[in-house]
Amino acid sequence: MLDDPTTEIIVCCGSGGVGKTTTAAAIALRAAERGRSVCVLTIDPARRLAQSLGLAELDNTPRPVTGVDAGAGGSLDAMMLDMKRTFDEVVEAHASPEKARQILQNPFYVALSSSFAGTQEYMAMERLGQLHAEGRWDLIVVDTPPSRSALDFLDAPERLSSLLDGRFIRLLLAPAKGPARFLTAGFGVVTAALSKVLGAQILTDMQTFVAAFDTLFGGFRQRAEATYALLQAEGTAFLVVATPEDAAMREAAFFVERLESDAMPLAALIVNRVHDDRAGGISAADAESAAPRLARGGEVDKITADLLRVHAERMRVAAREQRVRRRFAAAHRNVASVTVPALPSDVHDLDGLREVGRHLAGRSK
């Protein structure tokens, strides 16, 4: 998939704590070192991606990653979504300077662009569309935020554009003329009630914001629909990342089913931090049987007994993980899967990312 020039976007999604950020960075690094021009976009507010790529920090501007082997002609840039900066850039790009100034200084806009539910995911879609339109990279890798509620990354554009284009907000702008004048008295009662609940100043700020923002409504929905279509295109591949645990694999099944129902191009399931049940060639039962006998011996035998107990526990964990993976495979027979073993330490640099990338490609060395 990484070597296929028709693959232009890879989206890594899944629940929190399963290694999406590391997976996205490893995929981006491997693609770059195999000759692709790559940009990796993280939406996770944590700073792990910057640390693993050896950067002091990431921001809304793609920055080159040093230390990448460019022998094959590839390159790697990395960035982290700045939700408010992206929203500001959208306003500045699609409104006149005077309108942009009114919007950016409006208190309701400041709250909306900084903390409104779904804004982060919507702006991720905006930024992805911007990066793809620039044409500087032949592959963009997206690290989505942890999500439990029906893939917020896919739902947010529709929710936010519906809010901004909704009937109620339009009603706030509706002039009292024609048939609408008969509704003025009733609507006045509604706005009076809202003023008591929200506060008169908040309602005024909201009305001022909507009046200034009016020219941008159609553009938000149009761009959201364009980026959504881009995610459904043949050049896009979704990777669902999970760990081999019951809860995480249930989440993975949820993601897989949602992607399939939305006709999103699902490429594979990546099962991260998998334990090998063949390690050492000693079964859990044999290890548990030998440990008590050795524990009665000398110091070396006692240490060996402790190691056997640790080994037995690891074998039990590996067996449990294998059962979970088999259940998923039985329920989703058409979903390809790749496993990445549990590594002895956290991934925090390019060498660690390269090792993860080798495992993703089926090459352990």
Buried (B, 14 or more C-beta within 10 A) or exposed (E): BBEEEEBBBBBBBBBEEBBBBBBBBBBBBBBBBBBBBBBBBBBBEEBBBBBBBBBEEBEBEBBEBEEBEEEEEBBBBBBBBBBBBBBBBBBBEBBEEEBBBBBBEBBBBBBBBEEBEBBBBBBBBBBBBBBBEEEEBBBBBBBBBBBEEEBBBBBBBBBBBEBBEEEEBEBBEEEEEEEEEEEEEEBEEEBEEBBEEBEEEBBBBBBBBBBBBBEBBEBBBEBBEBBBEBBEEEBBBBBBBBBBBEEBBBBBBBBBEBBBEBEBBBBBBBBBBBBBBEEEEBBBEBBBEBBEEBBEEEEEBBEBBEBBBEBBEBBBBBEBBBEBBEBBEEEBEEBEBBBBBBBEEEBEEBEBBBBBBBBBBEEEE
